[in-house]
Amino acid sequence: MEKKLPQRMCIACRERKDKKDLIRVVRSKEGAISLDFTGKKVGRGAYICNDINCINKLVANKLLNKAFETPVDEATYESIKNEFESKV
Ligand SMILES: [Zn+2]
């Protein structure tokens, strides 16, 4: 029998996918937001597809503000995008 993988919803396209196909975005207690490629960073998490289209959508629509219920500045969005691009 196949093991059921945990699923999460992408905050950009709102599709449910296997957790392993998504990237975790984490907000630390100090308010620093970064991508978590290891799944080990501590903080509040949200998930996004491992896909530049979803990253672009996240930046264009400022979706982290909603995901973390807090204002997120432009520089943070830029660094998230840079982090993604340097990893892929
Ligand atoms: Zn997505």
PDB file of the backbone (N, CA, C, O) and the ligand in Angstrom, with CONECT records:
HET     ZN  A 101       1
ATOM      1  N   MET A   1       0.838  -1.206   0.000  1.00  0.00           N
ATOM      2  CA  MET A   1       0.000   0.000   0.000  1.00  0.00           C
ATOM      3  C   MET A   1       0.870   1.252   0.000  1.00  0.00           C
ATOM      4  O   MET A   1       1.859   1.343   0.727  1.00  0.00           O
ATOM      5  N   GLU A   2       0.488   2.191  -0.812  1.00  0.00           N
ATOM      6  CA  GLU A   2       1.270   3.420  -0.906  1.00  0.00           C
ATOM      7  C   GLU A   2       1.039   4.310   0.305  1.00  0.00           C
ATOM      8  O   GLU A   2      -0.086   4.492   0.772  1.00  0.00           O
ATOM      9  N   LYS A   3       2.127   4.849   0.787  1.00  0.00           N
ATOM     10  CA  LYS A   3       2.031   5.732   1.949  1.00  0.00           C
ATOM     11  C   LYS A   3       1.492   7.096   1.506  1.00  0.00           C
ATOM     12  O   LYS A   3       1.935   7.649   0.499  1.00  0.00           O
ATOM     13  N   LYS A   4       0.560   7.616   2.246  1.00  0.00           N
ATOM     14  CA  LYS A   4      -0.009   8.912   1.888  1.00  0.00           C
ATOM     15  C   LYS A   4       0.936  10.032   2.337  1.00  0.00           C
ATOM     16  O   LYS A   4       1.298  10.134   3.509  1.00  0.00           O
ATOM     17  N   LEU A   5       1.318  10.857   1.375  1.00  0.00           N
ATOM     18  CA  LEU A   5       2.248  11.931   1.695  1.00  0.00           C
ATOM     19  C   LEU A   5       1.484  13.140   2.230  1.00  0.00           C
ATOM     20  O   LEU A   5       0.358  13.417   1.816  1.00  0.00           O
ATOM     21  N   PRO A   6       2.120  13.850   3.155  1.00  0.00           N
ATOM     22  CA  PRO A   6       1.447  15.047   3.667  1.00  0.00           C
ATOM     23  C   PRO A   6       1.296  16.095   2.579  1.00  0.00           C
ATOM     24  O   PRO A   6       2.212  16.309   1.785  1.00  0.00           O
ATOM     25  N   GLN A   7       0.154  16.743   2.540  1.00  0.00           N
ATOM     26  CA  GLN A   7      -0.083  17.764   1.527  1.00  0.00           C
ATOM     27  C   GLN A   7      -0.242  19.139   2.166  1.00  0.00           C
ATOM     28  O   GLN A   7      -0.711  19.286   3.295  1.00  0.00           O
ATOM     29  N   ARG A   8       0.170  20.128   1.395  1.00  0.00           N
ATOM     30  CA  ARG A   8       0.040  21.514   1.839  1.00  0.00           C
ATOM     31  C   ARG A   8      -0.463  22.335   0.661  1.00  0.00           C
ATOM     32  O   ARG A   8      -0.347  21.919  -0.492  1.00  0.00           O
ATOM     33  N   MET A   9      -1.019  23.494   0.955  1.00  0.00           N
ATOM     34  CA  MET A   9      -1.512  24.350  -0.112  1.00  0.00           C
ATOM     35  C   MET A   9      -0.491  25.450  -0.422  1.00  0.00           C
ATOM     36  O   MET A   9       0.057  26.089   0.477  1.00  0.00           O
ATOM     37  N   CYS A  10      -0.258  25.648  -1.711  1.00  0.00           N
ATOM     38  CA  CYS A  10       0.619  26.729  -2.156  1.00  0.00           C
ATOM     39  C   CYS A  10      -0.107  28.062  -1.930  1.00  0.00           C
ATOM     40  O   CYS A  10      -1.276  28.206  -2.288  1.00  0.00           O
ATOM     41  N   ILE A  11       0.587  29.022  -1.341  1.00  0.00           N
ATOM     42  CA  ILE A  11      -0.070  30.305  -1.057  1.00  0.00           C
ATOM     43  C   ILE A  11      -0.234  31.159  -2.311  1.00  0.00           C
ATOM     44  O   ILE A  11      -0.956  32.155  -2.284  1.00  0.00           O
ATOM     45  N   ALA A  12       0.423  30.784  -3.410  1.00  0.00           N
ATOM     46  CA  ALA A  12       0.286  31.558  -4.653  1.00  0.00           C
ATOM     47  C   ALA A  12      -0.828  31.007  -5.542  1.00  0.00           C
ATOM     48  O   ALA A  12      -1.759  31.736  -5.885  1.00  0.00           O
ATOM     49  N   CYS A  13      -0.744  29.727  -5.920  1.00  0.00           N
ATOM     50  CA  CYS A  13      -1.756  29.184  -6.832  1.00  0.00           C
ATOM     51  C   CYS A  13      -2.871  28.447  -6.084  1.00  0.00           C
ATOM     52  O   CYS A  13      -3.871  28.053  -6.685  1.00  0.00           O
ATOM     53  N   ARG A  14      -2.697  28.266  -4.779  1.00  0.00           N
ATOM     54  CA  ARG A  14      -3.682  27.637  -3.892  1.00  0.00           C
ATOM     55  C   ARG A  14      -4.001  26.194  -4.264  1.00  0.00           C
ATOM     56  O   ARG A  14      -5.065  25.678  -3.920  1.00  0.00           O
ATOM     57  N   GLU A  15      -3.082  25.553  -4.961  1.00  0.00           N
ATOM     58  CA  GLU A  15      -3.252  24.125  -5.246  1.00  0.00           C
ATOM     59  C   GLU A  15      -2.656  23.325  -4.104  1.00  0.00           C
ATOM     60  O   GLU A  15      -1.662  23.727  -3.499  1.00  0.00           O
ATOM     61  N   ARG A  16      -3.264  22.205  -3.821  1.00  0.00           N
ATOM     62  CA  ARG A  16      -2.720  21.320  -2.806  1.00  0.00           C
ATOM     63  C   ARG A  16      -1.732  20.373  -3.465  1.00  0.00           C
ATOM     64  O   ARG A  16      -2.035  19.754  -4.485  1.00  0.00           O
ATOM     65  N   LYS A  17      -0.562  20.268  -2.880  1.00  0.00           N
ATOM     66  CA  LYS A  17       0.472  19.409  -3.444  1.00  0.00           C
ATOM     67  C   LYS A  17       1.185  18.660  -2.339  1.00  0.00           C
ATOM     68  O   LYS A  17       1.061  18.985  -1.158  1.00  0.00           O
ATOM     69  N   ASP A  18       1.938  17.646  -2.751  1.00  0.00           N
ATOM     70  CA  ASP A  18       2.765  16.941  -1.777  1.00  0.00           C
ATOM     71  C   ASP A  18       3.761  17.924  -1.173  1.00  0.00           C
ATOM     72  O   ASP A  18       4.339  18.764  -1.864  1.00  0.00           O
ATOM     73  N   LYS A  19       3.935  17.795   0.095  1.00  0.00           N
ATOM     74  CA  LYS A  19       4.832  18.694   0.819  1.00  0.00           C
ATOM     75  C   LYS A  19       6.228  18.744   0.194  1.00  0.00           C
ATOM     76  O   LYS A  19       6.890  19.781   0.195  1.00  0.00           O
ATOM     77  N   LYS A  20       6.658  17.590  -0.344  1.00  0.00           N
ATOM     78  CA  LYS A  20       8.010  17.536  -0.908  1.00  0.00           C
ATOM     79  C   LYS A  20       8.143  18.342  -2.208  1.00  0.00           C
ATOM     80  O   LYS A  20       9.261  18.651  -2.621  1.00  0.00           O
ATOM     81  N   ASP A  21       7.034  18.683  -2.852  1.00  0.00           N
ATOM     82  CA  ASP A  21       7.070  19.478  -4.074  1.00  0.00           C
ATOM     83  C   ASP A  21       6.940  20.973  -3.804  1.00  0.00           C
ATOM     84  O   ASP A  21       6.912  21.788  -4.727  1.00  0.00           O
ATOM     85  N   LEU A  22       6.863  21.307  -2.542  1.00  0.00           N
ATOM     86  CA  LEU A  22       6.694  22.711  -2.165  1.00  0.00           C
ATOM     87  C   LEU A  22       7.921  23.199  -1.403  1.00  0.00           C
ATOM     88  O   LEU A  22       8.692  22.407  -0.862  1.00  0.00           O
ATOM     89  N   ILE A  23       8.081  24.501  -1.373  1.00  0.00           N
ATOM     90  CA  ILE A  23       9.153  25.093  -0.572  1.00  0.00           C
ATOM     91  C   ILE A  23       8.499  25.755   0.629  1.00  0.00           C
ATOM     92  O   ILE A  23       7.457  26.398   0.507  1.00  0.00           O
ATOM     93  N   ARG A  24       9.107  25.596   1.762  1.00  0.00           N
ATOM     94  CA  ARG A  24       8.581  26.218   2.963  1.00  0.00           C
ATOM     95  C   ARG A  24       9.133  27.642   3.059  1.00  0.00           C
ATOM     96  O   ARG A  24      10.324  27.884   2.861  1.00  0.00           O
ATOM     97  N   VAL A  25       8.243  28.561   3.365  1.00  0.00           N
ATOM     98  CA  VAL A  25       8.657  29.935   3.648  1.00  0.00           C
ATOM     99  C   VAL A  25       8.462  30.092   5.146  1.00  0.00           C
ATOM    100  O   VAL A  25       7.399  29.772   5.679  1.00  0.00           O
ATOM    101  N   VAL A  26       9.469  30.577   5.808  1.00  0.00           N
ATOM    102  CA  VAL A  26       9.364  30.640   7.263  1.00  0.00           C
ATOM    103  C   VAL A  26       9.559  32.057   7.791  1.00  0.00           C
ATOM    104  O   VAL A  26      10.389  32.820   7.294  1.00  0.00           O
ATOM    105  N   ARG A  27       8.786  32.380   8.794  1.00  0.00           N
ATOM    106  CA  ARG A  27       8.922  33.672   9.458  1.00  0.00           C
ATOM    107  C   ARG A  27       9.348  33.403  10.889  1.00  0.00           C
ATOM    108  O   ARG A  27       8.628  32.771  11.662  1.00  0.00           O
ATOM    109  N   SER A  28      10.526  33.892  11.226  1.00  0.00           N
ATOM    110  CA  SER A  28      11.054  33.660  12.566  1.00  0.00           C
ATOM    111  C   SER A  28      10.350  34.551  13.579  1.00  0.00           C
ATOM    112  O   SER A  28       9.614  35.469  13.218  1.00  0.00           O
ATOM    113  N   LYS A  29      10.587  34.266  14.838  1.00  0.00           N
ATOM    114  CA  LYS A  29       9.998  35.056  15.913  1.00  0.00           C
ATOM    115  C   LYS A  29      10.429  36.518  15.817  1.00  0.00           C
ATOM    116  O   LYS A  29       9.700  37.424  16.218  1.00  0.00           O
ATOM    117  N   GLU A  30      11.633  36.725  15.275  1.00  0.00           N
ATOM    118  CA  GLU A  30      12.160  38.085  15.107  1.00  0.00           C
ATOM    119  C   GLU A  30      11.567  38.776  13.875  1.00  0.00           C
ATOM    120  O   GLU A  30      11.791  39.967  13.660  1.00  0.00           O
ATOM    121  N   GLY A  31      10.818  38.032  13.077  1.00  0.00           N
ATOM    122  CA  GLY A  31      10.163  38.631  11.919  1.00  0.00           C
ATOM    123  C   GLY A  31      10.922  38.493  10.617  1.00  0.00           C
ATOM    124  O   GLY A  31      10.509  39.041   9.595  1.00  0.00           O
ATOM    125  N   ALA A  32      12.030  37.765  10.642  1.00  0.00           N
ATOM    126  CA  ALA A  32      12.797  37.571   9.413  1.00  0.00           C
ATOM    127  C   ALA A  32      12.144  36.479   8.569  1.00  0.00           C
ATOM    128  O   ALA A  32      11.857  35.388   9.062  1.00  0.00           O
ATOM    129  N   ILE A  33      11.915  36.784   7.296  1.00  0.00           N
ATOM    130  CA  ILE A  33      11.274  35.824   6.404  1.00  0.00           C
ATOM    131  C   ILE A  33      12.287  35.310   5.401  1.00  0.00           C
ATOM    132  O   ILE A  33      12.991  36.083   4.752  1.00  0.00           O
ATOM    133  N   SER A  34      12.350  33.987   5.283  1.00  0.00           N
ATOM    134  CA  SER A  34      13.291  33.398   4.335  1.00  0.00           C
ATOM    135  C   SER A  34      12.739  32.071   3.837  1.00  0.00           C
ATOM    136  O   SER A  34      11.772  31.534   4.376  1.00  0.00           O
ATOM    137  N   LEU A  35      13.381  31.558   2.792  1.00  0.00           N
ATOM    138  CA  LEU A  35      12.998  30.247   2.288  1.00  0.00           C
ATOM    139  C   LEU A  35      13.721  29.193   3.111  1.00  0.00           C
ATOM    140  O   LEU A  35      14.864  29.371   3.533  1.00  0.00           O
ATOM    141  N   ASP A  36      13.028  28.109   3.320  1.00  0.00           N
ATOM    142  CA  ASP A  36      13.586  27.039   4.138  1.00  0.00           C
ATOM    143  C   ASP A  36      13.675  25.782   3.290  1.00  0.00           C
ATOM    144  O   ASP A  36      12.706  25.035   3.163  1.00  0.00           O
ATOM    145  N   PHE A  37      14.843  25.559   2.714  1.00  0.00           N
ATOM    146  CA  PHE A  37      15.002  24.404   1.831  1.00  0.00           C
ATOM    147  C   PHE A  37      15.198  23.106   2.607  1.00  0.00           C
ATOM    148  O   PHE A  37      15.063  22.017   2.050  1.00  0.00           O
ATOM    149  N   THR A  38      15.510  23.224   3.873  1.00  0.00           N
ATOM    150  CA  THR A  38      15.778  22.027   4.682  1.00  0.00           C
ATOM    151  C   THR A  38      14.551  21.584   5.478  1.00  0.00           C
ATOM    152  O   THR A  38      14.484  20.439   5.926  1.00  0.00           O
ATOM    153  N   GLY A  39      13.588  22.479   5.656  1.00  0.00           N
ATOM    154  CA  GLY A  39      12.425  22.150   6.466  1.00  0.00           C
ATOM    155  C   GLY A  39      12.717  22.147   7.950  1.00  0.00           C
ATOM    156  O   GLY A  39      11.932  21.634   8.748  1.00  0.00           O
ATOM    157  N   LYS A  40      13.851  22.723   8.319  1.00  0.00           N
ATOM    158  CA  LYS A  40      14.267  22.665   9.726  1.00  0.00           C
ATOM    159  C   LYS A  40      14.264  24.015  10.433  1.00  0.00           C
ATOM    160  O   LYS A  40      14.482  24.084  11.643  1.00  0.00           O
ATOM    161  N   LYS A  41      14.021  25.079   9.688  1.00  0.00           N
ATOM    162  CA  LYS A  41      14.043  26.392  10.325  1.00  0.00           C
ATOM    163  C   LYS A  41      12.844  26.542  11.266  1.00  0.00           C
ATOM    164  O   LYS A  41      11.762  26.010  11.020  1.00  0.00           O
ATOM    165  N   VAL A  42      13.070  27.269  12.329  1.00  0.00           N
ATOM    166  CA  VAL A  42      12.033  27.453  13.341  1.00  0.00           C
ATOM    167  C   VAL A  42      11.228  28.704  13.031  1.00  0.00           C
ATOM    168  O   VAL A  42      11.784  29.742  12.673  1.00  0.00           O
ATOM    169  N   GLY A  43       9.945  28.597  13.169  1.00  0.00           N
ATOM    170  CA  GLY A  43       9.084  29.758  12.960  1.00  0.00           C
ATOM    171  C   GLY A  43       7.778  29.341  12.327  1.00  0.00           C
ATOM    172  O   GLY A  43       7.488  28.158  12.148  1.00  0.00           O
ATOM    173  N   ARG A  44       7.001  30.354  11.996  1.00  0.00           N
ATOM    174  CA  ARG A  44       5.721  30.099  11.358  1.00  0.00           C
ATOM    175  C   ARG A  44       5.959  29.839   9.880  1.00  0.00           C
ATOM    176  O   ARG A  44       6.722  30.564   9.241  1.00  0.00           O
ATOM    177  N   GLY A  45       5.328  28.830   9.336  1.00  0.00           N
ATOM    178  CA  GLY A  45       5.606  28.458   7.959  1.00  0.00           C
ATOM    179  C   GLY A  45       4.428  28.625   7.011  1.00  0.00           C
ATOM    180  O   GLY A  45       3.264  28.579   7.409  1.00  0.00           O
ATOM    181  N   ALA A  46       4.770  28.819   5.753  1.00  0.00           N
ATOM    182  CA  ALA A  46       3.784  28.806   4.672  1.00  0.00           C
ATOM    183  C   ALA A  46       4.450  28.015   3.552  1.00  0.00           C
ATOM    184  O   ALA A  46       5.657  27.778   3.587  1.00  0.00           O
ATOM    185  N   TYR A  47       3.668  27.611   2.568  1.00  0.00           N
ATOM    186  CA  TYR A  47       4.245  26.784   1.510  1.00  0.00           C
ATOM    187  C   TYR A  47       3.983  27.376   0.144  1.00  0.00           C
ATOM    188  O   TYR A  47       2.933  27.962  -0.118  1.00  0.00           O
ATOM    189  N   ILE A  48       4.972  27.207  -0.719  1.00  0.00           N
ATOM    190  CA  ILE A  48       4.840  27.686  -2.094  1.00  0.00           C
ATOM    191  C   ILE A  48       5.457  26.674  -3.043  1.00  0.00           C
ATOM    192  O   ILE A  48       6.419  25.991  -2.693  1.00  0.00           O
ATOM    193  N   CYS A  49       4.893  26.575  -4.266  1.00  0.00           N
ATOM    194  CA  CYS A  49       5.427  25.640  -5.255  1.00  0.00           C
ATOM    195  C   CYS A  49       6.885  25.954  -5.565  1.00  0.00           C
ATOM    196  O   CYS A  49       7.328  27.101  -5.506  1.00  0.00           O
ATOM    197  N   ASN A  50       7.601  24.908  -5.891  1.00  0.00           N
ATOM    198  CA  ASN A  50       8.973  25.058  -6.338  1.00  0.00           C
ATOM    199  C   ASN A  50       8.931  25.463  -7.814  1.00  0.00           C
ATOM    200  O   ASN A  50       9.356  24.714  -8.694  1.00  0.00           O
ATOM    201  N   ASP A  51       8.412  26.654  -8.057  1.00  0.00           N
ATOM    202  CA  ASP A  51       8.098  27.090  -9.416  1.00  0.00           C
ATOM    203  C   ASP A  51       8.202  28.620  -9.483  1.00  0.00           C
ATOM    204  O   ASP A  51       7.584  29.328  -8.688  1.00  0.00           O
ATOM    205  N   ILE A  52       8.981  29.112 -10.430  1.00  0.00           N
ATOM    206  CA  ILE A  52       9.197  30.556 -10.544  1.00  0.00           C
ATOM    207  C   ILE A  52       7.888  31.318 -10.778  1.00  0.00           C
ATOM    208  O   ILE A  52       7.759  32.469 -10.362  1.00  0.00           O
ATOM    209  N   ASN A  53       6.928  30.684 -11.436  1.00  0.00           N
ATOM    210  CA  ASN A  53       5.645  31.364 -11.673  1.00  0.00           C
ATOM    211  C   ASN A  53       4.940  31.682 -10.362  1.00  0.00           C
ATOM    212  O   ASN A  53       4.353  32.752 -10.198  1.00  0.00           O
ATOM    213  N   CYS A  54       5.006  30.745  -9.443  1.00  0.00           N
ATOM    214  CA  CYS A  54       4.377  30.985  -8.143  1.00  0.00           C
ATOM    215  C   CYS A  54       5.166  31.996  -7.319  1.00  0.00           C
ATOM    216  O   CYS A  54       4.587  32.795  -6.583  1.00  0.00           O
ATOM    217  N   ILE A  55       6.482  31.958  -7.447  1.00  0.00           N
ATOM    218  CA  ILE A  55       7.321  32.939  -6.750  1.00  0.00           C
ATOM    219  C   ILE A  55       7.010  34.344  -7.275  1.00  0.00           C
ATOM    220  O   ILE A  55       6.870  35.290  -6.500  1.00  0.00           O
ATOM    221  N   ASN A  56       6.906  34.464  -8.599  1.00  0.00           N
ATOM    222  CA  ASN A  56       6.591  35.769  -9.200  1.00  0.00           C
ATOM    223  C   ASN A  56       5.225  36.274  -8.747  1.00  0.00           C
ATOM    224  O   ASN A  56       5.038  37.463  -8.491  1.00  0.00           O
ATOM    225  N   LYS A  57       4.294  35.364  -8.657  1.00  0.00           N
ATOM    226  CA  LYS A  57       2.945  35.711  -8.219  1.00  0.00           C
ATOM    227  C   LYS A  57       2.965  36.178  -6.754  1.00  0.00           C
ATOM    228  O   LYS A  57       2.285  37.129  -6.367  1.00  0.00           O
ATOM    229  N   LEU A  58       3.748  35.489  -5.988  1.00  0.00           N
ATOM    230  CA  LEU A  58       3.909  35.833  -4.572  1.00  0.00           C
ATOM    231  C   LEU A  58       4.421  37.265  -4.415  1.00  0.00           C
ATOM    232  O   LEU A  58       3.928  38.039  -3.593  1.00  0.00           O
ATOM    233  N   VAL A  59       5.432  37.592  -5.236  1.00  0.00           N
ATOM    234  CA  VAL A  59       6.036  38.926  -5.181  1.00  0.00           C
ATOM    235  C   VAL A  59       5.064  39.982  -5.713  1.00  0.00           C
ATOM    236  O   VAL A  59       4.857  41.023  -5.091  1.00  0.00           O
ATOM    237  N   ALA A  60       4.471  39.691  -6.882  1.00  0.00           N
ATOM    238  CA  ALA A  60       3.585  40.666  -7.524  1.00  0.00           C
ATOM    239  C   ALA A  60       2.372  40.993  -6.661  1.00  0.00           C
ATOM    240  O   ALA A  60       1.947  42.146  -6.587  1.00  0.00           O
ATOM    241  N   ASN A  61       1.825  39.984  -6.015  1.00  0.00           N
ATOM    242  CA  ASN A  61       0.600  40.192  -5.232  1.00  0.00           C
ATOM    243  C   ASN A  61       0.843  40.335  -3.732  1.00  0.00           C
ATOM    244  O   ASN A  61      -0.093  40.407  -2.936  1.00  0.00           O
ATOM    245  N   LYS A  62       2.119  40.374  -3.371  1.00  0.00           N
ATOM    246  CA  LYS A  62       2.497  40.519  -1.965  1.00  0.00           C
ATOM    247  C   LYS A  62       1.745  39.534  -1.054  1.00  0.00           C
ATOM    248  O   LYS A  62       1.127  39.909  -0.058  1.00  0.00           O
ATOM    249  N   LEU A  63       1.829  38.284  -1.442  1.00  0.00           N
ATOM    250  CA  LEU A  63       1.041  37.266  -0.746  1.00  0.00           C
ATOM    251  C   LEU A  63       1.546  36.915   0.650  1.00  0.00           C
ATOM    252  O   LEU A  63       0.830  36.301   1.441  1.00  0.00           O
ATOM    253  N   LEU A  64       2.770  37.303   0.942  1.00  0.00           N
ATOM    254  CA  LEU A  64       3.275  36.990   2.289  1.00  0.00           C
ATOM    255  C   LEU A  64       2.583  37.827   3.357  1.00  0.00           C
ATOM    256  O   LEU A  64       2.428  37.394   4.499  1.00  0.00           O
ATOM    257  N   ASN A  65       2.169  39.033   2.969  1.00  0.00           N
ATOM    258  CA  ASN A  65       1.449  39.886   3.924  1.00  0.00           C
ATOM    259  C   ASN A  65       0.243  39.137   4.489  1.00  0.00           C
ATOM    260  O   ASN A  65      -0.051  39.181   5.684  1.00  0.00           O
ATOM    261  N   LYS A  66      -0.438  38.449   3.577  1.00  0.00           N
ATOM    262  CA  LYS A  66      -1.640  37.719   3.948  1.00  0.00           C
ATOM    263  C   LYS A  66      -1.282  36.431   4.695  1.00  0.00           C
ATOM    264  O   LYS A  66      -1.884  36.094   5.715  1.00  0.00           O
ATOM    265  N   ALA A  67      -0.291  35.728   4.161  1.00  0.00           N
ATOM    266  CA  ALA A  67       0.092  34.448   4.760  1.00  0.00           C
ATOM    267  C   ALA A  67       0.550  34.612   6.208  1.00  0.00           C
ATOM    268  O   ALA A  67       0.242  33.786   7.067  1.00  0.00           O
ATOM    269  N   PHE A  68       1.285  35.683   6.462  1.00  0.00           N
ATOM    270  CA  PHE A  68       1.813  35.887   7.811  1.00  0.00           C
ATOM    271  C   PHE A  68       1.065  36.969   8.585  1.00  0.00           C
ATOM    272  O   PHE A  68       1.421  37.303   9.715  1.00  0.00           O
ATOM    273  N   GLU A  69       0.033  37.503   7.962  1.00  0.00           N
ATOM    274  CA  GLU A  69      -0.808  38.528   8.590  1.00  0.00           C
ATOM    275  C   GLU A  69       0.015  39.676   9.171  1.00  0.00           C
ATOM    276  O   GLU A  69      -0.200  40.124  10.297  1.00  0.00           O
ATOM    277  N   THR A  70       0.957  40.127   8.362  1.00  0.00           N
ATOM    278  CA  THR A  70       1.823  41.205   8.788  1.00  0.00           C
ATOM    279  C   THR A  70       2.367  41.919   7.548  1.00  0.00           C
ATOM    280  O   THR A  70       2.531  41.285   6.506  1.00  0.00           O
ATOM    281  N   PRO A  71       2.647  43.209   7.634  1.00  0.00           N
ATOM    282  CA  PRO A  71       3.227  43.871   6.450  1.00  0.00           C
ATOM    283  C   PRO A  71       4.644  43.365   6.183  1.00  0.00           C
ATOM    284  O   PRO A  71       5.470  43.277   7.092  1.00  0.00           O
ATOM    285  N   VAL A  72       4.902  43.039   4.937  1.00  0.00           N
ATOM    286  CA  VAL A  72       6.221  42.543   4.547  1.00  0.00           C
ATOM    287  C   VAL A  72       6.792  43.531   3.534  1.00  0.00           C
ATOM    288  O   VAL A  72       6.141  43.861   2.543  1.00  0.00           O
ATOM    289  N   ASP A  73       8.009  44.000   3.788  1.00  0.00           N
ATOM    290  CA  ASP A  73       8.542  45.041   2.914  1.00  0.00           C
ATOM    291  C   ASP A  73       9.089  44.489   1.591  1.00  0.00           C
ATOM    292  O   ASP A  73       9.334  43.294   1.428  1.00  0.00           O
ATOM    293  N   GLU A  74       9.263  45.430   0.663  1.00  0.00           N
ATOM    294  CA  GLU A  74       9.729  45.116  -0.696  1.00  0.00           C
ATOM    295  C   GLU A  74      11.049  44.344  -0.681  1.00  0.00           C
ATOM    296  O   GLU A  74      11.238  43.407  -1.457  1.00  0.00           O
ATOM    297  N   ALA A  75      11.953  44.745   0.202  1.00  0.00           N
ATOM    298  CA  ALA A  75      13.274  44.119   0.266  1.00  0.00           C
ATOM    299  C   ALA A  75      13.176  42.630   0.599  1.00  0.00           C
ATOM    300  O   ALA A  75      13.953  41.817   0.100  1.00  0.00           O
ATOM    301  N   THR A  76      12.224  42.295   1.436  1.00  0.00           N
ATOM    302  CA  THR A  76      12.035  40.887   1.804  1.00  0.00           C
ATOM    303  C   THR A  76      11.577  40.076   0.602  1.00  0.00           C
ATOM    304  O   THR A  76      12.040  38.957   0.379  1.00  0.00           O
ATOM    305  N   TYR A  77      10.656  40.656  -0.173  1.00  0.00           N
ATOM    306  CA  TYR A  77      10.194  39.958  -1.380  1.00  0.00           C
ATOM    307  C   TYR A  77      11.351  39.766  -2.353  1.00  0.00           C
ATOM    308  O   TYR A  77      11.494  38.705  -2.961  1.00  0.00           O
ATOM    309  N   GLU A  78      12.170  40.798  -2.495  1.00  0.00           N
ATOM    310  CA  GLU A  78      13.332  40.702  -3.382  1.00  0.00           C
ATOM    311  C   GLU A  78      14.261  39.587  -2.927  1.00  0.00           C
ATOM    312  O   GLU A  78      14.743  38.802  -3.744  1.00  0.00           O
ATOM    313  N   SER A  79      14.511  39.516  -1.630  1.00  0.00           N
ATOM    314  CA  SER A  79      15.460  38.520  -1.141  1.00  0.00           C
ATOM    315  C   SER A  79      14.897  37.100  -1.256  1.00  0.00           C
ATOM    316  O   SER A  79      15.646  36.146  -1.469  1.00  0.00           O
ATOM    317  N   ILE A  80      13.586  36.966  -1.117  1.00  0.00           N
ATOM    318  CA  ILE A  80      12.953  35.652  -1.307  1.00  0.00           C
ATOM    319  C   ILE A  80      13.157  35.192  -2.752  1.00  0.00           C
ATOM    320  O   ILE A  80      13.494  34.039  -3.020  1.00  0.00           O
ATOM    321  N   LYS A  81      12.942  36.129  -3.667  1.00  0.00           N
ATOM    322  CA  LYS A  81      13.100  35.804  -5.079  1.00  0.00           C
ATOM    323  C   LYS A  81      14.562  35.465  -5.406  1.00  0.00           C
ATOM    324  O   LYS A  81      14.850  34.525  -6.148  1.00  0.00           O
ATOM    325  N   ASN A  82      15.460  36.247  -4.840  1.00  0.00           N
ATOM    326  CA  ASN A  82      16.886  35.978  -5.053  1.00  0.00           C
ATOM    327  C   ASN A  82      17.296  34.619  -4.492  1.00  0.00           C
ATOM    328  O   ASN A  82      18.057  33.868  -5.103  1.00  0.00           O
ATOM    329  N   GLU A  83      16.767  34.337  -3.318  1.00  0.00           N
ATOM    330  CA  GLU A  83      17.074  33.050  -2.685  1.00  0.00           C
ATOM    331  C   GLU A  83      16.606  31.894  -3.570  1.00  0.00           C
ATOM    332  O   GLU A  83      17.308  30.901  -3.761  1.00  0.00           O
ATOM    333  N   PHE A  84      15.406  32.063  -4.097  1.00  0.00           N
ATOM    334  CA  PHE A  84      14.851  31.020  -4.963  1.00  0.00           C
ATOM    335  C   PHE A  84      15.714  30.852  -6.213  1.00  0.00           C
ATOM    336  O   PHE A  84      16.061  29.735  -6.597  1.00  0.00           O
ATOM    337  N   GLU A  85      16.051  31.976  -6.838  1.00  0.00           N
ATOM    338  CA  GLU A  85      16.811  31.923  -8.094  1.00  0.00           C
ATOM    339  C   GLU A  85      18.224  31.388  -7.896  1.00  0.00           C
ATOM    340  O   GLU A  85      18.769  30.725  -8.778  1.00  0.00           O
ATOM    341  N   SER A  86      18.812  31.673  -6.750  1.00  0.00           N
ATOM    342  CA  SER A  86      20.168  31.178  -6.526  1.00  0.00           C
ATOM    343  C   SER A  86      20.181  29.687  -6.223  1.00  0.00           C
ATOM    344  O   SER A  86      21.198  29.015  -6.393  1.00  0.00           O
ATOM    345  N   LYS A  87      19.037  29.180  -5.772  1.00  0.00           N
ATOM    346  CA  LYS A  87      18.942  27.756  -5.437  1.00  0.00           C
ATOM    347  C   LYS A  87      18.636  26.897  -6.667  1.00  0.00           C
ATOM    348  O   LYS A  87      19.127  25.775  -6.793  1.00  0.00           O
ATOM    349  N   VAL A  88      17.821  27.443  -7.564  1.00  0.00           N
ATOM    350  CA  VAL A  88      17.375  26.628  -8.707  1.00  0.00           C
ATOM    351  C   VAL A  88      18.398  26.637  -9.846  1.00  0.00           C
ATOM    352  O   VAL A  88      18.178  26.003 -10.879  1.00  0.00           O
TER     353      VAL A  88
HETATM  354 ZN    ZN A 101       1.808  27.261  -6.563  1.00  0.00          ZN2+
END
